[in-house]
Amino acid sequence: MLIEIGDNMKLQTAKGVRDFGPEEKIVRNEVVSKLTRIFERYGFSPLETPIIERYDVLSAKGGAGNESDALQEAFTFEDRGKRKLGLRFELTLSLARFVGMNPQLKMPFKRYQIGEVFRDGPIKLGRYREFWQCDVDTVGVKDVVADAELISLSLDVFKELGFDAYLEVNNRKILTGMIEFAGIPKSKAESVMISLDKIKKLGENEVRKELEEKGINDEQIAKLLSSFKVSGTNEDKLETLKGILKSDTAKEGINEIERVFSFLSSSQKKNVVFNPALARGLGYYTGTVFEGFLRKSEITSSVCGGGRYDKMIGSLLSSNSDTPAVGISFGLEVITDTLRLSKKSVKKCVTKVYVIPIGTQEESMKLVKEIRDNGINADIDLIGRGISKNLNFANSMGIPYVVFVGEDELKQKKFKLRNMESGKEELLPKDRLIEKLK
């Protein structure tokens, strides 16, 4: 929305960012609350890091990768000391820096972080330039049992949100084996994976063109793309690849994926799909990768994504030793957009009861305080609107209850409570009123 206010000044947000009014913010808060509850149920503790990072951290070797969209889309600037800085475009690099700066941390270190990230990229439904990520990561566990735990956590998140969703999983070692199978030089492997990550978004033909531009010949491209075309159950696909891919790297990746599946229940496996073309566009992944998608939705972007990155944290340390880690990130914007599109009823405010004074402002203020002291969200008419206008206001805001406080109510020491949905009214003493509202 654009508002002209004179002197050529226009009131509008920057492109790709949004305000969140009370209705939207209530939904976002509820989503964050649900995610936090599940994250903590799985034993993850909260962490907060700065929005601004040194550019050498954002672009560190072993990080996102120079060709990744994320790094290419970073907002960068210099401070007054001419130091190059950037707005964080994800939370994982900040976690890696934090772990590197705090060697005293007890392992495994399980953390979650919820906060804004920024990318100067294209804008579409579910994708913005300022958005929130909700991350969970386990640092210090080499075994893929930690990967399986995050898959289980993700499926619990989908269930809690009421989403019909599934996870696609793969292993970067399988992709490396496919690239070797196609005869593509190892030096081009990361660049090829970044292109492969765009198959779902751009289609096979566009990815083929991109690979050609990177110097991959037609025979190599055909061999690479054909190796992805496996079908059947997850087990069928893996068995087919065992017959095609013979390198030790590919075999290791297949074994790791099979081990991940071994930790999942039969009901969980129904919502986990092995996709050998899944790459994830960030250069730091070393093993398992996963992305979550909605079934039958206008939103085609992934709702979550992540994977194993055993080398990134070590690359920031002088020792350059491997520090095993795995994580997944949920996109708050895409989740709340999905809930909005589902057209489920949304609360317009957080107030449960609205107190209407009828010439009894002082006594009404005392009553509303007592209601609040009992942990009930309560509001009160502060401007003397009158009964009719107050009822219209409460109704328009979706407040479920109103309480009338007049002279008669005070004499009887009882208060009239109206259910705004049914219209039913009850005359209740104060203790019963509060009990009813709890």
C-alpha positions as CSV (number, residue, x, y, z in Angstrom):
1,M,0.0,0.0,0.0
2,L,1.3,3.5,-0.9
3,I,0.2,6.7,0.9
4,E,1.2,10.2,-0.3
5,I,1.9,12.6,2.5
6,G,3.3,15.6,0.7
7,D,6.8,17.0,-0.1
8,N,7.2,14.0,-2.4
9,M,7.4,11.6,0.6
10,K,5.7,8.3,0.2
11,L,4.8,6.0,3.1
12,Q,5.4,2.5,2.0
13,T,7.6,-0.5,3.0
14,A,10.7,-1.4,1.1
15,K,10.2,-4.0,-1.6
16,G,10.1,-7.6,-0.3
17,V,9.4,-6.7,3.4
18,R,6.1,-6.5,5.2
19,D,4.4,-5.1,8.3
20,F,2.4,-7.6,10.4
21,G,-0.8,-6.3,11.9
22,P,-2.3,-7.9,15.0
23,E,-4.2,-10.6,13.2
24,E,-1.1,-11.8,11.3
25,K,1.2,-11.4,14.3
26,I,-1.1,-13.5,16.5
27,V,-0.8,-16.3,14.0
28,R,2.9,-15.9,13.8
29,N,3.2,-16.0,17.6
30,E,1.1,-19.1,17.7
31,V,3.3,-20.8,15.1
32,V,6.5,-19.8,17.0
33,S,4.9,-21.1,20.2
34,K,4.1,-24.5,18.7
35,L,7.6,-24.8,17.1
36,T,9.3,-23.8,20.4
37,R,7.2,-26.3,22.3
38,I,8.3,-29.2,20.0
39,F,11.9,-28.1,19.8
40,E,12.2,-28.1,23.6
41,R,10.3,-31.4,23.8
42,Y,13.2,-32.9,21.8
43,G,15.8,-31.4,24.1
44,F,16.9,-28.3,22.1
45,S,17.9,-25.1,24.0
46,P,17.5,-21.5,22.7
47,L,20.2,-19.4,21.2
48,E,20.3,-15.8,19.9
49,T,23.0,-14.3,17.6
50,P,23.4,-10.8,16.0
51,I,21.7,-10.0,12.7
52,I,24.9,-8.3,11.4
53,E,27.8,-10.7,10.7
54,R,31.3,-10.1,9.4
55,Y,31.4,-10.8,5.7
56,D,34.3,-13.1,6.1
57,V,32.1,-15.3,8.3
58,L,29.2,-15.2,5.7
59,S,31.6,-16.1,2.9
60,A,33.9,-18.5,4.8
61,K,35.4,-21.5,3.0
62,G,33.2,-24.4,3.9
63,G,30.2,-22.1,4.2
64,A,27.3,-21.5,1.7
65,G,29.6,-21.5,-1.3
66,N,30.5,-18.6,-3.7
67,E,28.0,-19.8,-6.3
68,S,25.1,-20.3,-3.9
69,D,22.0,-18.0,-4.4
70,A,22.1,-17.3,-0.7
71,L,25.6,-15.7,-0.8
72,Q,24.9,-14.0,-4.1
73,E,21.8,-12.4,-2.6
74,A,23.4,-11.2,0.7
75,F,22.9,-7.6,1.7
76,T,26.4,-6.3,2.3
77,F,27.8,-2.9,3.5
78,E,30.8,-1.3,5.2
79,D,30.8,0.1,8.7
80,R,32.6,3.4,9.6
81,G,35.9,1.5,10.0
82,K,35.6,0.3,6.4
83,R,35.0,-3.3,7.6
84,K,32.9,-5.4,5.2
85,L,29.8,-6.6,6.9
86,G,26.5,-8.3,5.9
87,L,23.1,-9.1,7.1
88,R,22.8,-12.8,8.0
89,F,21.1,-14.7,5.2
90,E,20.6,-17.8,7.3
91,L,21.2,-18.9,10.9
92,T,23.6,-21.8,10.4
93,L,26.7,-19.8,9.7
94,S,26.0,-17.8,12.9
95,L,25.7,-21.1,14.8
96,A,29.0,-22.3,13.4
97,R,30.7,-19.0,14.4
98,F,29.2,-19.3,17.9
99,V,30.4,-22.9,18.4
100,G,33.9,-21.9,17.1
101,M,34.1,-19.0,19.6
102,N,32.9,-21.2,22.5
103,P,35.1,-24.3,22.7
104,Q,33.9,-24.9,26.3
105,L,30.5,-26.0,25.0
106,K,29.4,-29.5,26.2
107,M,28.7,-31.9,23.3
108,P,26.3,-32.7,21.9
109,F,25.2,-29.1,21.7
110,K,21.5,-29.0,20.7
111,R,20.2,-25.5,20.0
112,Y,17.2,-23.9,18.4
113,Q,17.1,-20.3,17.1
114,I,14.2,-18.3,15.7
115,G,15.0,-15.0,14.0
116,E,15.1,-12.8,10.9
117,V,17.3,-13.4,8.0
118,F,17.7,-11.3,4.8
119,R,18.2,-12.1,1.1
120,D,18.1,-9.7,-1.8
121,G,16.4,-12.3,-4.1
122,P,13.3,-12.6,-6.3
123,I,9.9,-12.2,-4.5
124,K,7.0,-14.5,-4.9
125,L,4.2,-16.1,-2.7
126,G,5.9,-17.4,0.4
127,R,9.3,-15.8,-0.4
128,Y,10.4,-12.3,0.8
129,R,13.6,-10.4,1.4
130,E,13.2,-10.3,5.1
131,F,11.9,-13.5,6.6
132,W,12.2,-15.6,9.7
133,Q,13.9,-18.9,10.0
134,C,13.2,-21.4,12.8
135,D,16.3,-23.6,13.1
136,V,17.2,-26.7,15.1
137,D,20.7,-28.1,15.0
138,T,22.6,-30.8,16.7
139,V,26.4,-30.3,16.9
140,G,28.8,-33.1,18.0
141,V,27.0,-36.2,16.8
142,K,28.6,-38.1,13.9
143,D,26.0,-40.9,13.7
144,V,23.0,-40.3,11.4
145,V,20.8,-41.1,14.4
146,A,20.8,-37.3,14.9
147,D,19.6,-36.9,11.3
148,A,16.7,-39.3,12.0
149,E,15.8,-37.4,15.1
150,L,15.4,-34.2,13.1
151,I,13.2,-36.0,10.6
152,S,11.1,-37.2,13.4
153,L,10.9,-33.7,14.8
154,S,9.9,-32.3,11.4
155,L,7.0,-34.8,11.1
156,D,5.8,-33.8,14.5
157,V,5.9,-30.1,13.5
158,F,3.8,-30.9,10.4
159,K,1.3,-32.8,12.6
160,E,1.1,-29.9,15.2
161,L,0.5,-27.4,12.4
162,G,-2.2,-29.6,10.8
163,F,-0.2,-29.8,7.5
164,D,-0.5,-32.5,4.9
165,A,3.2,-32.5,4.2
166,Y,6.1,-34.8,3.5
167,L,9.9,-34.8,3.6
168,E,12.2,-35.5,0.7
169,V,15.6,-36.9,1.7
170,N,18.9,-37.6,0.0
171,N,22.6,-37.8,0.8
172,R,25.2,-35.6,-0.8
173,K,27.5,-38.6,-1.0
174,I,25.0,-40.3,-3.4
175,L,25.0,-37.2,-5.5
176,T,28.8,-37.2,-5.5
177,G,28.7,-40.8,-6.7
178,M,26.3,-39.9,-9.5
179,I,28.5,-37.1,-10.6
180,E,31.5,-39.5,-10.6
181,F,29.4,-42.0,-12.5
182,A,28.6,-39.4,-15.2
183,G,32.3,-38.8,-15.6
184,I,32.1,-35.1,-14.4
185,P,35.4,-33.8,-12.9
186,K,35.4,-33.6,-9.1
187,S,36.3,-29.9,-9.3
188,K,32.9,-29.2,-10.8
189,A,30.9,-31.3,-8.3
190,E,29.7,-28.5,-6.1
191,S,28.8,-26.3,-9.0
192,V,26.8,-29.1,-10.6
193,M,25.0,-29.8,-7.3
194,I,23.9,-26.2,-7.1
195,S,22.4,-26.5,-10.6
196,L,20.7,-29.8,-9.8
197,D,19.0,-28.1,-6.8
198,K,17.0,-26.1,-9.3
199,I,15.4,-29.0,-11.1
200,K,12.1,-28.7,-9.2
201,K,12.0,-24.9,-9.6
202,L,13.3,-24.5,-13.2
203,G,12.7,-27.9,-14.8
204,E,15.1,-30.3,-16.4
205,N,15.6,-28.4,-19.7
206,E,16.7,-25.2,-17.9
207,V,19.0,-27.1,-15.7
208,R,20.5,-28.9,-18.7
209,K,21.2,-25.5,-20.3
210,E,22.9,-24.3,-17.1
211,L,25.1,-27.4,-16.9
212,E,26.1,-26.9,-20.5
213,E,27.2,-23.3,-19.7
214,K,29.3,-24.8,-16.9
215,G,31.2,-27.0,-19.4
216,I,29.4,-30.3,-18.8
217,N,29.0,-32.1,-22.2
218,D,25.9,-33.7,-23.5
219,E,26.9,-37.3,-22.7
220,Q,27.8,-36.4,-19.1
221,I,24.5,-34.5,-18.7
222,A,22.5,-37.4,-20.1
223,K,24.2,-40.0,-17.9
224,L,23.8,-37.8,-14.8
225,L,20.1,-37.1,-15.4
226,S,19.3,-40.7,-16.3
227,S,20.7,-41.9,-12.9
228,F,18.1,-39.8,-11.1
229,K,15.2,-41.6,-12.9
230,V,14.6,-44.4,-10.4
231,S,11.1,-45.4,-9.3
232,G,9.2,-47.5,-6.8
233,T,9.4,-47.4,-3.0
234,N,12.3,-45.9,-1.2
235,E,13.9,-49.3,-0.8
236,D,13.4,-50.0,-4.6
237,K,15.1,-46.7,-5.5
238,L,18.1,-47.5,-3.2
239,E,18.4,-51.0,-4.6
240,T,18.5,-49.7,-8.1
241,L,21.2,-47.2,-7.3
242,K,23.3,-49.9,-5.6
243,G,23.4,-51.6,-9.1
244,I,24.4,-48.4,-10.8
245,L,26.8,-46.6,-8.4
246,K,29.9,-48.5,-7.5
247,S,32.1,-45.8,-5.9
248,D,32.9,-46.1,-2.1
249,T,31.5,-42.6,-1.6
250,A,28.1,-43.5,-3.2
251,K,28.0,-46.8,-1.2
252,E,28.6,-44.8,2.0
253,G,25.8,-42.4,1.2
254,I,23.4,-45.3,0.4
255,N,24.3,-47.0,3.7
256,E,23.7,-43.8,5.6
257,I,20.3,-43.2,4.1
258,E,19.3,-46.8,4.8
259,R,20.4,-46.3,8.4
260,V,18.3,-43.1,8.7
261,F,15.2,-45.0,7.5
262,S,16.0,-47.8,10.1
263,F,15.3,-45.3,12.9
264,L,11.9,-44.3,11.6
265,S,8.5,-45.9,12.4
266,S,6.4,-47.4,9.6
267,S,4.0,-44.5,9.9
268,Q,6.8,-41.9,9.7
269,K,8.2,-43.6,6.6
270,K,5.0,-43.0,4.7
271,N,5.8,-39.2,4.8
272,V,9.5,-39.5,3.9
273,V,10.4,-39.8,0.2
274,F,13.9,-40.6,-1.0
275,N,14.7,-38.2,-3.9
276,P,18.2,-38.8,-5.4
277,A,18.0,-35.4,-7.2
278,L,17.6,-33.4,-4.0
279,A,20.8,-31.4,-3.6
280,R,20.1,-28.3,-1.4
281,G,21.7,-25.2,-2.8
282,L,24.3,-24.5,-0.1
283,G,27.8,-25.7,-0.5
284,Y,28.4,-26.8,3.1
285,Y,26.3,-30.0,3.1
286,T,28.3,-33.2,3.5
287,G,25.7,-36.0,4.0
288,T,22.0,-36.3,4.6
289,V,19.9,-33.5,3.1
290,F,16.1,-33.0,3.5
291,E,13.3,-30.6,2.4
292,G,9.7,-30.5,3.4
293,F,6.8,-29.8,1.0
294,L,3.1,-29.4,1.2
295,R,0.7,-31.7,-0.6
296,K,-2.1,-30.1,-2.6
297,S,-1.2,-26.4,-1.9
298,E,-0.8,-23.2,-3.9
299,I,2.6,-22.8,-2.2
300,T,5.2,-24.9,-3.9
301,S,8.2,-23.5,-2.0
302,S,9.7,-25.9,0.7
303,V,8.4,-25.3,4.2
304,C,11.6,-26.5,5.7
305,G,15.1,-27.8,4.7
306,G,18.4,-28.7,6.0
307,G,21.0,-31.4,6.3
308,R,24.4,-32.6,7.6
309,Y,27.3,-30.2,7.5
310,D,30.4,-31.9,9.2
311,K,33.0,-29.5,7.8
312,M,31.6,-26.0,8.1
313,I,32.3,-25.4,11.8
314,G,35.8,-26.9,11.5
315,S,36.5,-24.6,8.6
316,L,36.1,-21.6,10.9
317,L,38.6,-23.0,13.4
318,S,42.4,-22.8,13.2
319,S,42.5,-26.6,13.6
320,N,40.3,-27.1,10.6
321,S,39.1,-30.4,12.1
322,D,35.7,-31.9,11.3
323,T,32.9,-31.0,13.8
324,P,29.9,-33.1,13.0
325,A,26.6,-31.2,12.8
326,V,23.1,-31.6,11.3
327,G,20.2,-29.1,11.3
328,I,16.9,-28.2,9.7
329,S,15.2,-24.8,9.2
330,F,11.5,-24.0,9.1
331,G,10.3,-20.9,7.2
332,L,7.9,-18.9,9.3
333,E,6.6,-16.9,6.3
334,V,5.7,-19.9,4.2
335,I,4.1,-21.6,7.2
336,T,1.9,-18.6,8.1
337,D,1.1,-18.0,4.4
338,T,-0.1,-21.6,4.2
339,L,-2.3,-21.2,7.3
340,R,-3.8,-18.0,5.8
341,L,-4.6,-19.7,2.5
342,S,-6.2,-22.6,4.4
343,K,-8.9,-20.0,5.4
344,K,-9.1,-21.3,8.9
345,S,-10.6,-18.8,11.4
346,V,-8.0,-16.4,12.7
347,K,-8.1,-14.5,15.9
348,K,-8.2,-10.7,15.5
349,C,-7.0,-10.0,19.0
350,V,-5.8,-11.8,22.1
351,T,-8.5,-10.5,24.4
352,K,-10.8,-13.0,26.0
353,V,-13.2,-10.7,27.9
354,Y,-14.1,-7.1,27.4
355,V,-15.4,-5.1,30.4
356,I,-18.0,-2.5,29.6
357,P,-18.5,0.1,32.4
358,I,-21.9,1.7,32.7
359,G,-21.2,4.8,34.8
360,T,-18.9,2.7,36.9
361,Q,-15.3,3.4,35.6
362,E,-13.6,3.2,39.0
363,E,-15.2,-0.1,40.0
364,S,-14.8,-1.6,36.5
365,M,-11.0,-0.8,36.6
366,K,-10.8,-2.8,39.9
367,L,-12.7,-5.7,38.4
368,V,-10.6,-5.9,35.2
369,K,-7.4,-5.9,37.3
370,E,-8.7,-8.8,39.3
371,I,-9.6,-10.7,36.2
372,R,-6.1,-10.0,34.8
373,D,-4.5,-11.1,38.1
374,N,-6.1,-14.5,37.5
375,G,-4.2,-14.9,34.2
376,I,-7.1,-14.0,31.9
377,N,-6.5,-11.6,29.0
378,A,-8.9,-8.7,29.6
379,D,-9.6,-5.3,28.1
380,I,-11.9,-2.4,29.2
381,D,-13.6,0.5,27.5
382,L,-11.4,3.5,28.2
383,I,-13.3,6.1,26.1
384,G,-16.9,5.7,27.2
385,R,-18.4,4.5,23.9
386,G,-21.8,3.4,25.3
387,I,-23.2,-0.2,25.4
388,S,-24.2,-0.5,21.7
389,K,-20.9,0.8,20.3
390,N,-19.0,-1.3,22.8
391,L,-20.8,-4.5,21.7
392,N,-20.1,-3.7,18.1
393,F,-16.5,-3.2,18.9
394,A,-16.2,-6.4,20.8
395,N,-17.9,-8.3,18.0
396,S,-15.7,-6.8,15.3
397,M,-12.6,-7.7,17.2
398,G,-13.8,-11.3,17.8
399,I,-13.7,-11.0,21.6
400,P,-15.6,-14.0,22.9
401,Y,-17.0,-12.5,26.1
402,V,-18.2,-9.1,27.5
403,V,-19.0,-8.2,31.1
404,F,-21.4,-5.4,31.9
405,V,-20.7,-3.4,35.1
406,G,-23.6,-1.1,36.1
407,E,-24.9,0.2,39.4
408,D,-27.4,-2.7,39.6
409,E,-24.6,-5.3,39.2
410,L,-22.6,-3.6,41.9
411,K,-25.5,-3.6,44.3
412,Q,-26.2,-7.3,43.7
413,K,-22.4,-8.1,43.7
414,K,-23.0,-10.0,40.5
415,F,-21.9,-9.2,37.0
416,K,-23.6,-9.9,33.7
417,L,-21.5,-12.1,31.4
418,R,-22.4,-12.3,27.7
419,N,-21.2,-15.0,25.3
420,M,-20.8,-13.1,22.1
421,E,-21.2,-16.1,19.9
422,S,-24.4,-17.5,21.4
423,G,-25.8,-14.3,22.9
424,K,-26.4,-16.2,26.2
425,E,-26.2,-14.0,29.3
426,E,-25.5,-15.1,32.9
427,L,-25.5,-13.1,36.1
428,L,-22.6,-14.3,38.2
429,P,-20.8,-13.4,41.4
430,K,-17.2,-12.3,40.9
431,D,-15.6,-15.6,41.9
432,R,-17.9,-17.6,39.6
433,L,-17.3,-15.1,36.8
434,I,-13.5,-15.5,37.0
435,E,-13.8,-19.3,37.2
436,K,-16.0,-19.3,34.1
437,L,-13.5,-17.2,32.1
438,K,-10.5,-19.3,33.1
